[in-house]
Amino acid sequence: MFVETGTYLGEMINAQEGNFDRLLTVELDPELYRKAVRRFRRLAQVSVFQGDSSVELPKMVAAVNEPAIFWLDAHYSKASPPAVRLTHLSLRTRVGTAAPI
Ligand SMILES: C[S@@+](CC[C@H](N)C(=O)[O-])C[C@H]1O[C@@H](n2cnc3c(N)ncnc32)[C@H](O)[C@@H]1O
């Protein structure tokens, strides 16, 4: 099983879909999530989740009962949409970092 946080455009899922029987990925941004759902709609082995990985990942892995590779790639970038920037601002506030975003 392959478990990814941070779907973005789905390139990693696309690259790995032939290598795993089951692939799970979660994306925070609703528009990127919708694009990924569209992109992978014909691949039954791929499940796309929407939300903050810190909340969704525990739910996703609750069903994992086999060896899994975790690709933890959910992070902020300058190209991140507003919802992602806000979540990271909130996370930074919670952990007390002062770095500007
Ligand atoms: C570097 S891209 C991921 C690239 C993708 N994993 C790949 O290899 O093709 C990072 C993605 O993480 C998403 N992201 C950022 N924070 C997130 C969070 N807390 N939960 C889920 N996704 C998040 C961003 O919106 C962005 O799409």
The ligand as an SDF file (V2000), in Angstrom:
LIG
                    3D

 27 29  0  0  0  0  0  0  0  0999 V2000
    4.8010   19.4120   -2.9390 C   0  0  0  0  0  0  0  0  0  0  0  0
    3.0730   19.2950   -3.1760 S   0  0  0  0  0  0  0  0  0  0  0  0
    2.8210   17.5460   -3.2360 C   0  0  0  0  0  0  0  0  0  0  0  0
    3.3780   16.8630   -4.4770 C   0  0  0  0  0  0  0  0  0  0  0  0
    2.9480   15.4140   -4.6190 C   0  0  0  0  0  0  0  0  0  0  0  0
    3.0570   14.6880   -3.3640 N   0  0  0  0  0  0  0  0  0  0  0  0
    3.7910   14.7180   -5.6370 C   0  0  0  0  0  0  0  0  0  0  0  0
    4.7900   14.0720   -5.2570 O   0  0  0  0  0  0  0  0  0  0  0  0
    3.4710   14.8180   -6.8340 O   0  0  0  0  0  0  0  0  0  0  0  0
    2.4270   19.6800   -1.5590 C   0  0  0  0  0  0  0  0  0  0  0  0
    0.9200   19.5710   -1.4970 C   0  0  0  0  0  0  0  0  0  0  0  0
    0.5540   19.4730   -0.1150 O   0  0  0  0  0  0  0  0  0  0  0  0
   -0.6790   20.1260    0.0380 C   0  0  0  0  0  0  0  0  0  0  0  0
   -0.8430   20.3790    1.4680 N   0  0  0  0  0  0  0  0  0  0  0  0
   -0.2540   21.3400    2.2060 C   0  0  0  0  0  0  0  0  0  0  0  0
   -0.6040   21.2420    3.4790 N   0  0  0  0  0  0  0  0  0  0  0  0
   -1.4400   20.1760    3.5730 C   0  0  0  0  0  0  0  0  0  0  0  0
   -2.1100   19.5520    4.6570 C   0  0  0  0  0  0  0  0  0  0  0  0
   -1.9980   20.0300    5.9180 N   0  0  0  0  0  0  0  0  0  0  0  0
   -2.8740   18.4680    4.4140 N   0  0  0  0  0  0  0  0  0  0  0  0
   -2.9780   17.9740    3.1410 C   0  0  0  0  0  0  0  0  0  0  0  0
   -2.3600   18.5180    2.0630 N   0  0  0  0  0  0  0  0  0  0  0  0
   -1.5910   19.6100    2.2860 C   0  0  0  0  0  0  0  0  0  0  0  0
   -0.5330   21.3680   -0.8320 C   0  0  0  0  0  0  0  0  0  0  0  0
   -1.7900   21.9510   -1.1380 O   0  0  0  0  0  0  0  0  0  0  0  0
    0.1740   20.7850   -2.0550 C   0  0  0  0  0  0  0  0  0  0  0  0
   -0.7610   20.3670   -3.0090 O   0  0  0  0  0  0  0  0  0  0  0  0
  1  2  1  0
  2  3  1  0
  2 10  1  0
  3  4  1  0
  4  5  1  0
  5  6  1  0
  5  7  1  0
  7  8  2  0
  7  9  1  0
 10 11  1  0
 11 12  1  0
 11 26  1  0
 12 13  1  0
 13 14  1  0
 13 24  1  0
 14 15  1  0
 14 23  1  0
 15 16  2  0
 16 17  1  0
 17 18  1  0
 17 23  2  0
 18 19  1  0
 18 20  2  0
 20 21  1  0
 21 22  2  0
 22 23  1  0
 24 25  1  0
 24 26  1  0
 26 27  1  0
M  CHG  2   2   1   9  -1
M  END
$$$$
